[in-house]
Amino acid sequence: MFDFLKRRDEEAPERKASATGRVMAWPGGGRVAWSARDTGSLTRTGFAANPVGFRAVRLIAEAAAAVPLVCQDAGQRYETHPVLELIGRPNPAQGRAELFEALYAHLLLSGNGFVEAVGGETDLPVELHVLRSDRMSVVPGADGWPVAYEYAVGAKTHRFVVGEGVSPVCHVRAFHPQDDHYGFSPMQAAATAVDVHNAASRWSKALLDNAARPSGAIVYRGADGQGALAPDQYERLQHEMEAYHQGSANAGRPMLLEGGLDWKPMGFSPSDMEFQKTKEAAAREIAQAFGVPPMLIGIPGDATYANYQEAHRAFYRLTVLPLVAKVTAALAHWLGEFAGAAVELRPDPDQLPALAAERDQQWTRVAEAEFLTEAEKRALLGLPPLDGAA
């Protein structure tokens, strides 16, 4: 008669719980909140909202886009060439400087640069366009190699098929040790320093909103020795403080306190005094991630280089020229496939004022080396051999 009660006692009651509940990590207090690490978020926080990142990217991109280029093959150097004409006016809306500046900037911000070829099924492309790297995605095949590139804008997607003739897209990417298809950008390496620098700027803004004064406390000492205000007194005092004494608009306004109230200012703590140094250290880390000498973007306290001239020379030699050489080599190989002939496109350091003294010394040493032939001297200087030269 009471069997149904026995079964209820023997069977475990039904429980509803997630199978992953045991391995879920509960958020703890005081945990650091970092910004997102995707390309769009890094561009907004590290370029659009950070003056150090903005200046570093613009400085490198503009300097690299202005580097003179030479076009040559195994036989001669060309003053005029179809490749030079194409990159000189790549499309009706852009010139050479605008095209390369956009390409270098995308490489610095995302680690990837994409150039689209328009036309040119049997010859060089008619136009070149730089595509936004945050809208491009690589479609890998079964063997891991890209079979297509997809460019997405909103709900629309265009696919560039790879493998049927010359690729319509030239993908230049920075080295990434853990990704086979996308590059690793300096902005990703500087992301932590960018968050610290932006947080320090927000702290400084909050301090200015408080009339650039440290906080303080109002101490109440009643006549009977008690230190507590009535609820209505506390609310009125809080309202008056917010209305008449907070914010930059109320800076310098004298504070009128009633009997029993005393203002106790709080000085800056040692951590507050070190805040500016923390901000400068974060700015220096951002500049170092991009390969820009800190003194070139006005960061104080850096004495790595003896003078500005040395820093300028190091900037071109260690940052700008390697970037230009990497990009122009990839473009030359890609455009050479269209033309059906190998062509070399590389930077010309002889025309850079920042490296004039260094190149003069090299030319002098090579010219005075009597044991070298003319052909060997030209090879050392990066010049193609002359016809009949020995």
C-alpha positions in Angstrom: 0.0 0.0 0.0 2.8 2.4 0.8 5.2 1.1 -1.9 5.2 4.4 -3.8 6.7 6.0 -0.7 9.5 3.5 -0.6 10.4 4.1 -4.3 10.6 7.9 -3.6 13.0 7.3 -0.8 15.2 5.0 -2.8 15.4 7.0 -6.0 17.5 10.2 -6.0 15.5 13.3 -6.6 15.9 15.0 -10.0 18.5 17.8 -10.1 19.1 20.4 -12.8 22.6 21.6 -13.1 25.1 22.4 -15.9 27.6 19.7 -16.7 30.3 22.3 -16.8 29.3 24.0 -13.5 32.1 22.3 -11.6 34.8 23.7 -13.8 33.5 27.2 -14.1 35.8 29.9 -12.7 33.9 32.4 -10.6 35.0 36.0 -11.2 37.1 37.3 -8.3 37.3 40.8 -7.0 40.2 43.0 -8.1 40.8 41.2 -11.4 42.4 43.2 -14.1 40.1 44.2 -17.0 42.0 44.3 -20.2 40.6 45.6 -23.5 39.7 43.2 -26.3 42.5 42.0 -28.5 40.8 41.8 -31.9 41.9 44.1 -34.7 39.0 46.5 -34.5 39.3 47.0 -30.7 43.1 47.4 -30.8 42.7 50.0 -33.6 40.2 52.0 -31.5 42.1 51.8 -28.2 45.7 51.8 -29.5 45.4 54.1 -32.5 42.3 56.3 -32.4 42.4 56.8 -28.6 46.1 56.7 -27.8 48.4 59.5 -28.9 51.6 57.4 -28.6 50.2 54.6 -30.7 48.8 57.0 -33.2 52.1 58.9 -33.6 54.1 55.7 -33.8 52.0 54.3 -36.6 51.8 57.5 -38.5 55.5 58.2 -38.2 56.5 54.7 -39.5 53.9 54.6 -42.3 54.6 58.1 -43.6 58.4 57.6 -43.5 58.2 54.2 -45.2 55.8 55.5 -47.9 58.2 58.4 -48.7 61.2 56.1 -49.2 62.5 56.2 -52.8 62.2 52.9 -54.7 64.4 51.5 -57.5 63.3 49.0 -60.1 65.8 46.7 -61.6 66.4 43.2 -62.8 69.6 41.1 -63.3 70.7 43.3 -66.2 69.9 46.9 -65.5 68.2 49.5 -63.4 65.2 51.2 -64.9 64.3 54.8 -64.8 60.9 54.1 -66.3 59.1 50.8 -66.0 55.5 49.6 -66.1 55.8 48.5 -62.5 57.0 52.0 -61.5 54.2 53.6 -63.4 51.6 51.3 -61.8 52.7 52.0 -58.2 53.1 55.7 -59.1 49.4 56.0 -59.8 47.8 52.8 -58.5 44.2 53.9 -58.9 42.3 57.1 -59.6 41.7 57.9 -56.0 45.2 57.3 -54.6 48.8 58.1 -55.4 51.8 56.1 -54.5 52.2 57.7 -51.1 48.6 57.1 -50.1 48.6 53.5 -51.2 51.8 52.6 -49.4 50.9 54.5 -46.3 47.6 52.6 -46.0 49.4 49.3 -46.6 52.1 50.0 -44.0 49.5 51.2 -41.4 47.4 48.0 -41.8 50.6 45.9 -41.3 51.4 47.8 -38.1 47.9 47.7 -36.7 46.9 44.1 -37.6 50.0 42.4 -38.8 48.4 41.9 -42.3 48.3 43.9 -45.5 46.1 43.0 -48.5 46.5 44.5 -52.0 43.9 43.8 -54.7 44.7 43.7 -58.4 42.0 45.0 -60.7 42.2 43.8 -64.4 45.5 42.5 -65.8 44.4 39.0 -66.8 47.2 38.9 -69.4 49.5 41.7 -68.3 50.1 43.9 -65.3 47.0 45.0 -63.3 45.2 48.1 -64.3 44.7 49.3 -60.7 45.9 48.4 -57.2 43.8 48.8 -54.1 44.6 48.3 -50.4 41.9 46.3 -48.7 41.1 46.7 -45.0 42.7 43.9 -43.0 39.8 43.8 -40.4 37.4 42.9 -43.2 39.6 40.2 -44.8 39.7 36.6 -43.8 41.7 33.7 -45.1 39.9 30.5 -46.3 42.3 27.6 -45.9 42.0 24.4 -47.9 42.3 20.8 -46.9 46.0 21.0 -47.1 46.2 24.1 -45.0 47.1 26.5 -47.8 44.7 29.4 -48.7 42.2 28.6 -51.4 40.4 32.0 -51.2 40.2 35.3 -49.4 36.9 36.7 -48.3 36.2 40.4 -47.9 33.1 41.1 -45.7 31.3 44.4 -45.4 28.1 44.1 -43.3 26.1 41.3 -44.7 27.9 41.3 -48.1 30.9 39.1 -48.8 33.1 38.9 -51.8 35.4 35.9 -52.4 38.7 36.1 -54.2 39.6 32.6 -55.4 43.2 31.5 -55.2 44.8 28.8 -57.3 43.5 29.7 -60.7 46.4 31.7 -62.2 47.9 34.6 -60.4 46.3 35.4 -57.1 44.1 38.5 -57.3 45.2 39.4 -53.7 48.7 40.0 -52.4 48.8 39.1 -48.7 51.8 40.5 -46.8 51.9 39.4 -43.2 54.2 39.9 -40.3 55.8 36.9 -38.5 53.5 35.1 -36.1 54.9 32.0 -34.3 51.5 30.5 -33.5 49.4 31.3 -36.6 49.8 29.9 -40.1 47.6 32.4 -41.9 47.7 35.8 -40.1 50.5 38.0 -38.9 51.3 39.3 -35.4 51.3 43.1 -35.2 53.3 45.5 -33.0 49.9 46.8 -31.7 49.1 43.4 -30.3 52.5 43.3 -28.5 51.9 46.8 -27.1 48.3 46.1 -26.1 49.0 45.8 -22.3 51.1 49.1 -22.4 48.3 50.8 -24.3 45.7 49.8 -21.6 48.0 51.1 -18.9 48.6 54.4 -20.7 44.9 54.9 -21.5 44.0 54.2 -17.8 46.6 56.7 -16.7 45.1 59.3 -19.0 41.6 58.6 -17.6 43.0 59.0 -14.1 44.5 62.4 -15.0 41.2 63.5 -16.5 39.4 62.5 -13.3 41.9 64.5 -11.3 41.4 67.6 -13.4 37.6 67.2 -13.0 38.3 67.4 -9.3 40.0 70.7 -9.7 43.4 69.0 -9.8 43.3 68.6 -6.0 43.6 65.4 -4.0 40.6 64.1 -2.1 39.7 65.1 1.4 37.4 64.2 4.3 34.9 66.3 6.3 35.1 65.4 10.0 32.1 66.1 12.2 32.7 66.8 15.9 29.4 67.4 17.7 29.2 69.6 20.8 28.4 66.6 22.9 31.4 64.7 21.6 29.4 62.5 19.2 30.6 62.1 15.6 27.5 61.1 13.8 25.1 63.3 11.7 21.4 62.9 11.5 20.2 61.4 8.3 18.7 64.6 7.0 21.9 66.5 7.9 24.0 64.0 6.1 21.9 64.2 2.9 21.9 68.0 2.9 25.7 68.1 3.4 26.3 65.6 0.6 24.0 67.6 -1.8 25.8 70.8 -1.1 29.2 69.2 -1.7 28.0 67.8 -5.1 26.4 71.1 -6.1 28.9 73.7 -5.0 32.3 72.1 -4.5 32.8 69.3 -7.0 34.0 69.6 -10.6 36.3 71.9 -12.4 33.6 74.6 -12.6 33.7 75.0 -8.8 37.5 75.1 -8.6 38.7 77.7 -6.1 35.3 78.2 -4.5 35.7 78.6 -0.7 34.0 76.0 1.5 31.7 77.3 4.2 31.3 74.7 7.0 29.0 74.9 9.9 29.9 74.3 13.5 31.4 71.0 14.3 32.5 70.3 10.7 36.2 70.3 9.8 37.9 69.7 6.4 40.9 67.4 6.4 42.7 67.4 3.1 44.4 64.2 2.0 47.8 64.6 0.3 48.9 62.6 -2.7 50.1 59.1 -1.7 53.4 57.7 -3.0 51.5 55.7 -5.6 49.8 58.8 -6.9 53.2 60.6 -7.2 54.5 57.6 -9.3 51.5 57.6 -11.6 53.1 60.0 -14.1 56.2 57.8 -14.3 54.0 54.8 -14.9 52.4 56.6 -17.8 55.8 57.5 -19.3 57.0 53.9 -18.9 53.9 52.7 -20.7 54.5 55.2 -23.5 58.1 54.0 -23.9 57.0 50.4 -24.1 54.5 51.3 -26.9 57.2 53.1 -28.8 59.6 50.2 -28.4 57.1 47.7 -29.6 56.8 49.6 -32.9 60.6 50.2 -33.1 60.4 54.0 -32.8 63.1 55.7 -30.6 61.1 57.3 -27.7 62.8 60.7 -28.2 61.4 61.0 -31.8 57.8 61.1 -30.4 58.6 63.4 -27.4 58.8 60.8 -24.6 61.1 62.2 -21.8 63.6 60.4 -19.8 65.2 58.3 -22.5 69.0 58.5 -23.0 69.6 55.5 -25.2 70.8 57.5 -28.1 73.5 60.2 -27.9 71.5 62.7 -29.9 68.5 63.1 -32.1 70.5 62.4 -35.3 71.6 59.0 -34.1 68.0 58.1 -33.1 66.8 59.2 -36.5 69.4 57.1 -38.3 68.6 54.1 -36.1 64.9 54.6 -36.8 65.4 54.3 -40.6 68.0 51.6 -40.5 66.3 49.3 -38.0 62.6 50.0 -38.6 61.7 51.7 -41.8 64.0 50.1 -44.3 63.4 46.5 -43.2 59.6 47.1 -43.5 59.9 48.7 -46.9 62.2 45.9 -48.1 59.7 43.2 -47.0 56.7 44.8 -48.6 58.3 45.8 -51.9 59.8 42.4 -52.3 56.4 40.7 -51.9 54.8 43.2 -54.3 57.6 42.8 -56.9 57.3 39.0 -56.9 53.5 39.3 -57.2 53.5 41.8 -60.0 56.3 39.9 -61.7 53.9 36.9 -62.0 51.4 39.1 -63.9 54.1 40.5 -66.2 55.7 37.1 -66.7 59.2 38.4 -66.0 61.1 38.7 -62.7 61.6 42.2 -61.5 63.2 43.6 -58.3 61.6 46.5 -56.4 63.5 47.7 -53.3 64.2 50.8 -51.3 67.0 53.2 -52.3 68.9 54.3 -49.2 71.2 56.5 -51.3 68.4 59.1 -51.5 67.5 59.2 -47.8 68.9 62.3 -46.1 68.9 60.5 -42.7 71.4 58.0 -44.0 73.5 60.4 -46.1 76.6 60.3 -43.8 76.5 56.6 -43.6 76.2 56.1 -47.3 79.0 58.6 -48.0 81.4 56.6 -45.8 80.4 53.3 -47.6 80.9 54.9 -51.1 84.3 56.3 -50.0 85.5 52.9 -48.7 84.3 51.0 -51.8 85.8 53.6 -54.2 89.2 53.5 -52.5 89.4 49.7 -52.5 91.8 49.3 -55.4 91.7 45.5 -55.2 88.1 45.4 -56.3 87.0 45.5 -59.9 84.3 47.9 -61.1 81.8 45.1 -61.3 82.5 44.1 -57.7 82.2 47.7 -56.5 78.9 48.0 -58.2 77.7 44.8 -56.7 78.7 46.0 -53.2 76.8 49.2 -53.7 73.7 47.4 -54.9 74.0 48.5 -58.5 73.4 46.3 -61.5 76.5 45.4 -63.6 77.3 47.4 -66.8 77.5 45.7 -70.1 81.1 44.6 -70.8 82.3 45.5 -67.2 85.0 43.3 -65.8 
